[in-house]
Amino acid sequence: MDNLLHSLINLVCYNNNLFKLDNLSQTLECLVCFYNKLSNLDNLPQNLKYLDCNYNKLFNLDNLPQLIQILYCYHNKLTKLNNLPPSLTELYCNKK
């Protein structure tokens, strides 16, 4: 199981009441973690291209990976988005 977790490309873990996501695989390209209770998403894998983190309790998303292309982040506690990488082609973000 340990080897599997370190070679994941896609991780879908929505609606699980998760408070944190640690030690994500560095090979991860797609992370779907909406409808949880996440307050931060630090140390995201640098290969990440797709992030769907809607309906959490995130206060910031300042350190996004430089390869991120698609970001869904609505219904969080975000007040601003700083340092968006130039690779971002789609952004879906609105307040509650």
ABEGO torsion letter per residue (X at the ends): XAAAAAABABBBABGAGBABBBGBBAABABBBABGBABABBBGBBAABABBBABGBABABBABBBAABABBBABGBABABBBGBBAABABBBBBBX
